[in-house]
Amino acid sequence: MALLGGRIKERRLELGWTQDDLAVKAGLSKGFLSDLENGKRGIGADKLFDLVRVLNLSLDSIVGRVGEGIELPKEIEIPASLARFASEADLSFPQTLMLLDMRRQIIAHRSNTKTENLEEFDWQRFFESVKEFL
């Protein structure tokens, strides 16, 4: 995660902002931001979206530059329905992963069962509601 935190710090400094400035703008605590920049803490998709938006970066630009520093599971299972949709919508691999992660986080926070058949999920409708964050 240090590479991700380093990229966030680099962009913050390019903008001439202090950690306090960025923390306020992104709705984070200064301590969290400091830990993130120093590689002591990871970040969830929701907070990453807030940071990317505030820093005026694309998710692809921040993930693409630090992709080797992000630990991904050795195997990532992408539902066939999502793979088809991603291909039709011309989504990048990081965008596809982020879409899947966003859906899983919503299920984790709003469902008692925490499972759902992702093959029957309406990816187009979901994408339309979250595409500004991708």
Buried (B, 14 or more C-beta within 10 A) or exposed (E): BEBBBBBBBEBBEEEEBEBEBBBBBBEBEBEBBBBBBEBEBBBEBEBBBBBBBBBEBBBBBBBEBBBEBBEEEEEEEBBEBBBEBBEEBEBBEBBBBBBBBBBBEBBEEEEEEEEEEBEEBEBEEBBEEBEEBB
